[in-house]
């Protein structure tokens, strides 16, 4: 992707999907959209809403803010652990205080069961 050109959402989704070895069908299923619609987005025939783009990013295990980085290598260089940590933090941050306390209890119980 050329840094001097306009940001190309469809091309970026396509590039990230290929880099991660995910088929169009798999990504569409995970993002809760049809493969045909994803194809239109990747070919720049349709522009996704922010909500759809967030679902696509979630399915690609990247933060929405990282999606708009022009340095594709930075996104690709993140380890699976980095991506999982970001996803956990992202999802927990969307919880209310009661849900966060429940999540913390679950995590503590899993760690206790695991013997850590």
N, C-alpha and C positions, 0 to 999 in steps of 0.2 A: 504494500500500500504506500503510495507516494505521500510524504508529509506535506507537500506543497498543494495538494489537491483538497477538495472538500471531503469531509469525513463521509465514508461510504458504509452505512450500517449493514446493508446486505452482504457486501464483500467481507466485512469484519466477521459477521456471524459465520459465513461460509468458511473462512480461513480458520477460525477457532475450532469449528466443528471438525474440520478435516484434521487439524493438528491433534485433536483429542481422540481421533479415531471413532467418531460417533456418526452413525448414518443419519440421514435426513429424517427417516421414520422414527428412529430412537429419540432424537432431539425433539421432534414434534410431540411425541407421546409424553415425554418428560415435561415439556413446556405447556402441555394441555392445549395444543393447537393441531390443526390438520397438517399432514405432510405437504399438501398442495399449497396451503397458506404459507408455510415456511419456505417453500420453493419460490413463491412470489416475492417474499421478503428478500431472500438471498439474491434474486435476480433484479432487485430494486423496482419491482412492479407495484409493490405495496410497502407502506411504511407502518411498522408496528407501533402500537400505543406504548406508552411508558410501562404500563402494567404487563403487556405481552413481552416487551423487551426485558423487563425484570425477571419474568418467568424463564425466558431463554437464557439469561445470564445465570440464573440459579441452576438450570439444567446443565450448563457448561461449567459449573463450579467456579464462577468468577463474580466479583462484586460489580455492580452496575457502574460504579465510578471507574473501575479498572477497564471496563469495556471501552470507555472513551479515550483511554491512553493510546497514543499513536505508536508507542513502542511495544510491538507485538511480542518481542523477545522477553520483556519484563513479565508479561502475563504468562507466557509459556514456561518461564523459568521457575515459577512458584511450585513448590513441592506439593504433593498430595496432602501432606499434613498441614501445610499452610492453608490450603484451600478448604480443608475440613474445618480447621480452627475458625477461619473467617465465616464459614457457613453457620457453625454453631453460634458464634457471637451474633451474627446477623439475626438468626431466628430467635435467640433468647432476647435480644434487644427489642423485639416486637411484642414480647410478653408483658403482661401487667405484673405488679409486685407479687401477687399471690401465685401466679403461674411460675415466676422466677424462683420462688421459694420451693415450689413443688419440683421444678427441674433440678435444683440444687440437692434436694433430698434424694431424688432418683440417682443423680451422679454419685453422691456419697455412698448410697447403698450398692451401686454397681462396683465402685472401687473397693468397698468392704468385702463384697462377695468375691471379688477378684483376688483379694488378699493383699492389696497395696496399702 
